[in-house]
Amino acid sequence: MKRNLPVAGIVRLLLLLTISISASAETLNRGTASEPGTLDPHVATGNSASPILYDMFVGLTSFDFTGAIAPGAAESWTVSEDGLSYSFRLREKLKWSDGSPITAEDFVWSYQRLLTPVTAARFASFFYAIENARAVVRGKKPPSALGVSAPDPRTVVFKLSFPAAYFLQNIASNPGAPVPRAVIEEHGRGWTRAGRMVSNGPYQLAEYVPQSHITLEKNPHFYAADSVRIERVRYYPTQNLATQFNRYLAGEIDLLLAFPLDKVDYILEEIPQQLFIWPGLGTNFLIFNTRQAPFDDSRVRRALSLAIDRAGLAKRILAPGESPAYTLVPPVVSAYDVQIPDWASQPMVERMEEARRLMQAAGYGPGKPLKIDFRYDTSESARRQVVAFRAMWRGLGVEVNALDSDFITLNKAARTGNFQLLRYAWFAPNNDPDTFLGLLSSTNPNNYSGFNNPDFDQLYRAGNANLDRIARMQQLSEAEAVALAQDPVIPIYHFTRRFLVSPRVQGFVPNLRGLVLTRYLDVQR
């Protein structure tokens, strides 16, 4: 069915579009997710902060416009044959956005800060391969014991405890960015305020108006400033997808990360050439708190997983292209052998019968309902999914108390273990299974489920230490199968990347990582 806008609305949209283009010819306006909790790359989390930080900071390695690994602050590097030593050569005359020089010692200090207990970096585990990293994070060794050194002002050397095939990708991620020691020591946590904040990437922070917008301006001291075409990028964070979509139609936003699912038909009929959808490195899943009843019982966890009709969700509720998930690791991860459990192919009738049997064996049923608190993020898509889960579980005698939360509150509940069941999502910073499987490791701070399985840990560690790529992937696949046999989490679906891109944006290239770095874009003037 074709959906038409009122004539008055069309006139208003055209007028706003004209004003927007004429008033800010060299400004790229981007819609993003919720308000970022911080712009400190060492502690920031989620899609809300990630694209902003990629515009402001560059690690030793970086990404090109296709999402492939490329030189960043380092112009070159060498890796030892045993994979345990990485040496990076910095570009000449690197500078912070305030014009002060960047040396190898800045990277050493930044990694020491990232991995100290005081920083409490959520993604510290990404760098556990660095020698003594775990001991530093746990406060058992001083930051100076970390396996990062600066033999001279332009050389950064990493010593690893085990080979890490993903290392070049991880140091290109936001947590691997250098941060300005002098500014942080002077201002503490307030160092990220506009007027104080110093960065090393293509852009620098110019303005931050909470609940409104974040403006970045071109950094003239960036090593490749001559290739950066857009002078200014303005981010508009909000969880209200309808508001974002209307602003996009009005020409006030040029790049939109997400949009209401009920607008898909309109988009496909009216502006299909502006829609880009492709598979992504992300999974949506439910996390059980396995530390406490009732979810310390694997029978209960398996019963709830069996009762979820993922194919039905994909057909009726999820966004276009999003596929049912039975594993944490998405099938698009290169060279990884995804092992789908046998029960996934069983008819839902049989799965429900088995789920009821398991619940009864665990002591629950119509006469003794299982009552659970289910925490989820505030969004229309999440709300619709929770309604569907509640209906699917009703046949098991499960009563759901749904608790919607903003992004910051949800993450706090996950980190502190203050939940029973929680809806979550994970987007990988690299094309590797490690980032997903680390969520199940007993030593990983991002293991919010509290899952602890020695067999999984052994396979996971052995896989990551394996220099043979094929053998490594096989071991990691086996490790995931061991973990998911215990159902500490319920994979629900694998994400697609969805962007609306204005015709005035040039240089947009979809890539597996979902990275859209402003430095590679241009806007029509």
RAPE-V68882 format. One line per field, one symbol per residue. psi: psi as a letter, one per 20 degrees, with the letter a starting at -180 (. if undefined). A space follows every 10 residues. Layout:
psi=???
This chain:
psi=pppqqqghhg ggghghgggg ghhmhkpppp pabrpqhrjo ihiqqrihhg hghhhhqpag raqaiijqpr qdhphrrqpq hjjjppppoq qqlqqrijiq qprhhhhghg hgghjqhhhl phkhihkihp pjgghghiji qqhiiqlprn hrijpppppq hqpohjghgh iirghjqqqo gggghgicij ijqphhpprj ahqqphpooq jfrppqqpoi jqhkhhiohp hqpppnpqin hgggghhghi jiphpphrrp hijgggghhh lhiipppqqr mqpprqpqni iqqijiohhg ghghghionh hhghhhhrqp ipqqpjqgpq iippjpnpop qhihiqqhgh hhghghgggg hijqahhnqo pqpoprqoqh ggghghgggg ghihijkppp opoqqrgghg hggghijmrg ppprqpppir mqighghhii pijpijmihj poohgggghg ggghipiogg hghgghghgg hggiiilhro pgqpqqpoqp oqiipqjpoq rhijpnphhj rrqp.
